[in-house]
């Protein structure tokens, strides 16, 4: 079953780039949302995560804040 993955990112976020590379390396399809270009989505992810930190990855509704390969792997059901 394919999981819905969204990466909330910004141009000035180096850890966002690391999450993006991790997802690409693992061949995980994802939607990239640039919150620095979309205030509505920026507000949405602050409400969902409870903070302003990036990156935020949303996997089937579960929110992961920051670059945490182990947590991402666990939620995605893959070995890291």
C-alpha positions in Angstrom: 0.0 0.0 0.0 1.4 3.4 -1.0 1.6 6.0 1.8 0.8 9.6 1.3 4.0 11.6 2.0 4.4 15.3 2.1 7.6 17.2 2.9 7.1 20.7 4.2 10.2 22.6 3.3 11.8 26.0 2.6 14.7 27.2 0.4 16.8 28.2 3.4 16.4 24.9 5.3 19.5 22.6 5.0 17.8 19.8 6.9 14.8 19.9 4.5 17.3 19.1 1.7 18.5 16.1 3.7 15.0 14.7 4.2 14.4 15.2 0.4 17.5 13.3 -0.5 16.6 10.5 2.0 13.2 10.1 0.4 14.6 10.1 -3.1 17.4 7.7 -2.2 14.7 5.3 -0.7 12.6 5.8 -3.8 9.7 7.2 -1.8 7.2 9.2 -3.8 6.4 12.5 -2.0 4.9 15.9 -2.5 7.1 18.8 -1.7 5.4 21.8 -0.2 7.5 25.0 0.0 6.1 26.8 3.0 8.2 29.9 2.4 6.1 30.5 -0.8 2.7 29.5 0.6 1.5 31.2 3.8 -1.6 29.0 4.0 0.5 25.8 4.0 2.9 27.4 6.5 0.0 28.1 8.9 -1.3 24.6 8.3 1.9 22.9 9.3 2.4 25.0 12.4 -1.1 23.9 13.5 -0.3 20.3 12.7 3.2 20.1 14.3 2.7 22.7 17.1 5.9 24.5 16.1 7.6 26.5 13.4 10.6 24.2 12.9 11.3 22.6 9.5 11.5 20.2 8.0 8.2 18.6 8.7 7.3 15.3 7.0 3.7 14.1 7.0 3.2 10.4 6.4 -0.5 9.3 6.2 -1.3 12.1 8.6 1.5 11.3 11.1 3.8 14.3 11.6 7.6 14.0 12.0 9.5 17.2 12.8 13.2 17.4 11.9 15.5 15.1 10.1 15.2 11.8 11.9 16.0 8.8 9.6 15.1 6.2 12.1 11.7 7.7 12.8 11.1 8.2 9.0 12.0 4.7 8.3 9.8 3.4 11.0 6.7 5.4 9.8 7.4 4.5 6.2 8.0 0.8 7.0 11.5 0.7 5.5 14.9 -0.2 6.8 17.4 2.6 7.1 
